[in-house]
């Protein structure tokens, strides 16, 4: 090892870079997972356990029971109340939550003042306080509905509970921030004391209807003692559907948004880490095999002087184990340092997503890269050492021929390459099919395995065809002079060397192409999914009812919303609950088709909306018994109308019809909502705040829901994920450059005598440099071109398999990235030749010819 320090250093660099890539991938996967989970479950804050019930049947008694469980430090009900806040002629319909009994149970932070404790105190979001023009110590009025304690008898003899409005005077004692955008969709959340909120909710409920709760968040005395407390909570709250950790609950929420699969784990942890392991393994194996193969003459000479097969095995494998261990440890340190550096500079880019301050080193992050580095290095060293020790010493001292189809070993290699390539691509196709059928986990396993096997098959078989392709392209540039013709000829003279050099870059470029194509396709698909999840940017709705239907939207509100500058378009829509002939209620929304298509994020859903039709999303059809129906009869005070049903794969909670069809059954019903879309390039949060500011000046009570703010928060998560992917791609490019430089340098060292002979017969130093530069660019260019093709294929296949549950995954080729990769590959081939060329021209021809 001391005698071969230079050669071992080049292999060690490849191992270190590869293991750094694996470590960085695993760390980045952990960050992506934690960030995504924190974003989608922001309202759960830092709670340790979540008690929830799908039927929303939990009560305050269940909360008290949870608090009494041993090991529970605090437990709070997650409840939201809406009230009208007034001050200085401005009105805001505001969501309100209760103050947490433990700081771990609230996502909100007090930026000024304190949490409310008394019944007449309130903490306001900073922007709400600014909109109302109040500060600490000021008083706001809260108007809320209180249900009467005694029922009122109607003319038909039935009873109902009526109510009256109550105005409370509340002192602003605190200002709060929402760093995780937990309540962004409802314009932030004000905070009351927990007893006050519970009393307000009880006041609004009818006396014969107890207020119910859907979720209880729990903080533990010892966060590590999750399992025993979980079991105890399940016993104490038998009405709960489940008791989960915060991460488990977030995982379920993510899976619910993506067709039942935890795509965060499957895509960005399992898949990406698996690809990193395979690619890093290939780079390490390629580099170390070249290194050991170069020493075959030395190993044969040792056989000549008496070394046994076992001695050679042990010496080479021990050397590989030492090198693999040291280089892998260095790689883990480098990978962790790179991710930590990324976390340190991330705040400067204002990503809008809270990231951890430090990396969290876990056992997998340490063990997996170390195991990969050692095992792959040992595996790479095994085959050359075995071949060198088994060949007769005198035969091994002769130069080894490259594999050809005419020899038994060459034929075996060709057959193996063909089987692996064809079988791998078949498995890749199977993975896509399984993904399209909804079996994403199995599909990803088949796709990743098939892609890896096919890539290995391509690499194994590259020795047969890649040098010929490089030489063919070289003939096109052969007219440039003898240096170009020599470079083209060199690519054919030693196919093994040419293939080894080119595949080093092929691996890196395939990874880059795969990730850029997969990211582009995934970005388009995820954007489409977010459009479906949040089809309307801003929804302004009335909060009062005229009988069974929502009251009409005041004209003043419509006018001020139309005047908000950051909006692209607005549409007045009518929300109505209509009845079918068999007295089944169906939620509907009436709007003119053109206005509707202008304002929603999925306009294609309403291409079929016209007079005489009812556009029914799949979820509405399932929930209201409309599946399989071709037409429907709707009834109302104005009469009856029959409409043709058109089903659409959309995620709206309403069926849609045109205003004239609604007027046929509800002639007096007027628009009661305003839908609006935010113009491209506008500040989303600022625009929603402008809408809230505008309606607050009308003295009308309406609810403003800015789903676009929550949509943007998810978009920011995607941006962070893609940013991390770009960082990993930079590491992949470094791997490729190191691989090209290493293998080309080693091949030039092998040709020391050849280059000296060329110098001796008249090749100038400049011509030698040019020959090596052209050779490097030819080999790198061919590898990069093939890598781009494979990368595009693998990237689209992976995105299709993983995201098929969200809908069609388009093939999006990032042409600018492809061109950049090809350009970088050519430059890499050129740069890789610089150092070897300098060494070649500095050695005197006579001295080089005398070298062994």
RAVENSUL-V308454 format. One record per residue. D_LAST is the distance of its C-alpha to the last C-alpha in Angstrom with 2 decimals. Layout:
BEGIN
d_last
D_LAST
D_LAST
END
This chain:
BEGIN
d_last
19.09
18.81
15.02
15.02
18.09
17.15
16.43
19.45
21.56
21.27
22.38
25.01
26.43
26.97
28.64
30.78
31.89
32.72
34.75
36.38
37.49
39.00
40.73
42.05
43.32
45.19
46.67
47.66
49.22
51.30
52.44
53.30
55.28
57.16
57.91
59.19
61.26
62.70
63.66
65.40
67.15
67.92
71.55
70.43
68.98
67.39
69.58
68.19
70.23
72.17
75.33
76.28
78.75
78.46
82.26
82.73
85.23
84.27
86.90
87.33
88.14
84.67
83.22
85.29
84.19
80.53
81.21
82.74
79.70
78.14
74.86
75.85
75.96
77.37
78.19
79.48
80.71
79.00
81.95
82.50
85.87
86.85
89.48
90.83
90.23
92.53
92.76
94.23
95.00
91.49
90.80
87.57
87.19
84.78
82.93
83.49
81.72
82.68
81.26
78.77
79.65
76.04
73.62
71.02
73.35
73.62
71.08
73.31
73.02
75.85
75.03
78.39
81.36
81.47
81.80
85.35
87.28
90.92
92.48
93.13
89.60
86.72
83.19
82.21
78.91
78.27
78.63
81.82
83.34
82.49
83.97
87.18
87.27
87.52
85.91
86.19
89.84
91.06
92.88
92.16
94.39
93.20
95.13
94.68
96.58
98.47
99.91
103.52
104.22
107.04
106.81
108.85
110.90
110.61
113.44
112.24
112.46
108.72
107.25
104.35
103.03
103.36
102.12
102.34
100.17
99.56
98.38
96.60
95.99
92.52
91.15
87.56
85.94
82.26
79.73
76.83
73.43
71.61
67.87
66.80
69.35
70.94
74.29
73.17
74.76
78.21
77.82
77.03
79.15
81.91
82.47
85.69
86.28
85.58
89.28
90.43
88.09
89.16
92.81
92.34
90.72
93.56
96.16
94.82
94.85
98.03
99.69
99.22
95.50
93.27
90.29
87.11
83.47
80.24
77.64
77.60
74.68
74.09
72.37
71.67
72.05
68.66
66.40
64.33
67.41
67.50
68.09
71.20
72.83
71.99
73.81
76.72
77.06
77.16
80.05
81.81
81.63
82.20
82.90
79.32
77.13
74.04
72.65
69.05
66.67
66.25
62.79
64.14
67.04
64.76
62.57
65.72
66.75
63.41
63.57
67.12
66.04
63.25
64.80
64.60
60.85
59.15
56.86
55.66
54.01
52.98
51.41
50.14
49.21
48.57
47.17
45.19
43.74
42.84
41.09
39.24
38.08
36.84
35.10
33.48
32.35
30.79
28.87
27.60
26.71
24.91
22.73
21.96
21.28
18.56
17.06
17.38
16.30
12.87
12.60
13.82
10.78
11.14
14.84
14.69
12.97
15.84
18.23
17.16
18.09
21.35
21.24
24.09
24.52
26.83
24.51
21.77
24.58
26.03
22.92
21.88
25.53
26.34
23.48
24.83
28.37
27.75
25.97
28.68
31.49
30.51
29.68
32.86
35.03
33.77
34.48
37.99
38.70
37.46
39.40
42.53
42.27
42.02
45.11
46.96
46.21
47.60
50.75
51.19
51.11
52.98
56.45
55.87
55.88
59.29
58.25
61.70
60.36
60.27
56.78
55.92
54.98
52.16
49.79
50.90
48.10
48.89
47.25
45.92
44.35
42.37
41.79
40.87
37.91
36.63
36.97
35.31
32.29
31.80
32.76
30.79
27.61
28.14
28.95
25.89
23.65
25.66
24.92
21.07
21.22
23.90
22.11
18.92
21.22
23.48
21.18
20.75
17.52
16.60
17.60
15.67
12.33
13.30
13.24
16.53
19.20
21.29
24.76
27.45
31.15
31.00
29.25
30.99
28.73
28.89
32.64
33.00
31.11
33.36
36.45
35.60
34.96
38.25
40.24
39.02
39.60
43.02
44.11
43.00
44.89
47.87
47.89
47.68
50.71
52.50
51.97
53.61
56.52
57.03
56.97
59.59
61.70
61.64
59.29
56.88
55.24
54.37
53.54
51.04
49.38
49.10
47.97
45.27
44.04
44.19
42.47
39.62
39.23
39.44
36.81
34.42
35.33
34.60
31.18
30.33
31.57
30.04
26.95
29.40
31.35
29.91
27.16
29.94
32.22
29.70
29.00
32.78
33.43
30.63
32.52
35.47
33.63
31.83
34.57
33.28
30.79
27.41
25.62
27.79
27.32
23.51
23.86
26.23
24.03
21.03
23.35
23.84
20.41
19.36
22.71
21.44
19.54
22.56
25.01
23.34
23.33
26.88
28.42
27.60
30.06
32.28
33.03
34.00
36.02
37.75
38.87
40.06
41.88
43.37
44.69
46.07
47.77
49.00
50.28
52.04
53.64
54.55
56.01
58.27
59.32
60.01
61.97
64.05
64.62
65.72
68.05
69.56
69.80
71.37
73.13
75.42
74.36
77.75
80.83
84.16
86.82
90.37
91.06
94.69
96.25
99.25
100.33
97.46
95.36
93.53
95.69
95.16
92.70
94.66
94.43
93.57
90.37
89.37
90.00
87.95
84.98
85.05
84.93
81.72
79.24
75.99
77.15
76.23
79.19
81.88
83.96
87.21
87.06
89.65
88.81
91.28
91.73
93.41
95.01
94.60
97.52
96.87
96.86
93.09
91.91
88.92
87.38
87.28
86.38
88.05
86.55
86.45
83.29
82.17
82.55
80.81
77.78
77.58
77.49
75.37
71.58
71.73
74.18
73.22
75.02
78.32
77.99
80.61
83.03
86.29
90.01
90.79
87.42
86.19
82.44
81.52
78.12
76.86
77.41
81.02
81.69
80.49
82.34
85.64
85.91
85.28
82.52
83.27
86.21
86.66
89.53
91.35
94.84
95.12
98.42
99.79
102.97
102.92
102.68
100.03
97.13
94.81
91.17
88.29
85.37
81.89
79.12
76.02
72.87
73.50
73.90
77.25
80.08
82.69
83.81
84.41
87.34
88.85
91.69
94.42
93.74
93.98
97.16
98.74
98.78
98.65
100.50
100.87
97.30
95.47
91.80
90.88
87.17
85.10
81.50
79.22
75.64
73.64
72.38
68.65
67.07
69.98
69.80
70.65
72.07
73.92
75.47
76.71
78.10
79.86
81.48
82.64
83.94
85.80
87.54
88.44
90.73
92.82
94.62
93.73
91.98
88.99
85.67
82.46
79.35
76.09
73.72
71.40
70.56
69.40
67.55
65.75
64.80
63.11
61.50
60.12
58.59
56.86
55.68
54.21
52.47
50.96
49.99
48.08
46.42
45.36
43.83
41.88
40.76
39.30
37.18
36.18
35.07
32.92
31.32
30.62
29.15
26.89
25.77
25.05
23.23
21.08
20.14
19.66
17.46
15.22
15.25
14.32
11.26
10.32
11.15
9.31
8.48
12.00
13.68
12.43
13.83
16.99
17.40
17.11
19.87
22.14
21.66
23.03
22.05
25.19
24.44
20.95
22.74
25.49
23.30
21.69
25.21
26.89
24.37
24.88
28.65
28.86
27.15
29.10
32.31
32.34
31.67
34.36
36.88
36.58
36.72
39.94
41.53
40.68
41.66
45.03
45.68
44.77
46.65
49.80
49.67
49.34
52.15
54.35
53.91
54.50
57.29
59.13
62.02
62.79
63.24
61.33
57.84
57.12
53.72
53.08
49.94
49.09
48.15
47.46
44.99
43.34
42.95
41.60
39.00
37.79
37.69
35.78
33.24
32.59
32.38
30.02
27.67
27.94
27.45
24.49
22.62
23.56
21.12
17.98
19.33
19.89
16.35
15.15
17.76
17.34
13.82
14.42
13.26
12.28
10.17
8.51
8.07
6.56
3.76
0.00
END
